[in-house]
């Protein structure tokens, strides 16, 4: 499993977890964890993405969010976790 932080999600391939965090440890970190799977369309040049929300809520830290996502990724065999954080302090 590979963790990519704050980069273009297209670098992640066609099956990954996306972790979006906003806030800081003082006020709580609002976290959304989604599984994103690319699906081939009828035309080779187009495709679609399927999103499945796995978690949405407050966690104590950015590290807690990433730990939760990594545990799920290992359990389900998801090869990449894409982490996007905003307003991180500390």
N, C-alpha and C positions, 0 to 999 in steps of 0.2 A: 504494500500500500504506500502511496506517495501523497504527501501533503503539499499543496500549492497555496501560497498566501498572497492575496491582493494582486492577482494577475488576471489576464484575460481568460475567462472560463473556457474558451474554445481550445485552449491548450490541454484541457483535461481529458479529451476523448469523448466517447459516446455513452459512458456509464460512470457517474460520479455523484458524490454528495456535495451539496452546496451549503455552506454554513455562513449565515449572515448575522453579524453581531453589531448592535448599536448600544452605546452607553459605556459606563465605566463601573468599576467595582464598588464605588461609593454609593451609587444610586441603583445598581443592578444592571445587568446586561440583558437586553431584550434579544432573544436568539430565535432564529428560524433555521431549521435543518430540513433540507429537501433532498430527495433522491431524484436525479435527473438522468433520463435514459433517452438516447437518440433513437428514432425509428426511421427506417428507410421509407421513402415515398415511392410512388410508381415511377416517377421521373428521377433518374440518377442524380440530377443537380439539386433536387429538393429533398427535404426530409422534414421531420417534425420532432419536437421534444415533448416528452411526457414528464410531468412534474408530480411528485407525491410528497406532501408535507408529512414529515415524521415527528417534528416537535416544533412548538411555538410557545414561547413564554420567557419568564425571567430566570436567569441563572446568576450565580454569585460572581462569575468571572469569565473572561474570554477563554482561559485555559480549561475551565469546566465544560464549556460548550465544545471545544475541540476534543476533549477527552471523551465526551458522550458520542460525538460523531465518529471518532476513530474506533471506538468499541463496536458501534453498529457496523461500520465498514468492514472490520475484521470478521465479525460474525456472519455477515452476508456476502463476503467476498468482493466487495466493491473496491476497485483498484486505486481510486483517487478521491481525496477530500480537498475541495476547493474552499478555502477560508477567506471570507471578506469581512474585515472589521473596520468600524468607524468609532472615533472618539475614544480610542484606547489610551489609557493613562497608566503609568506605572511601569 
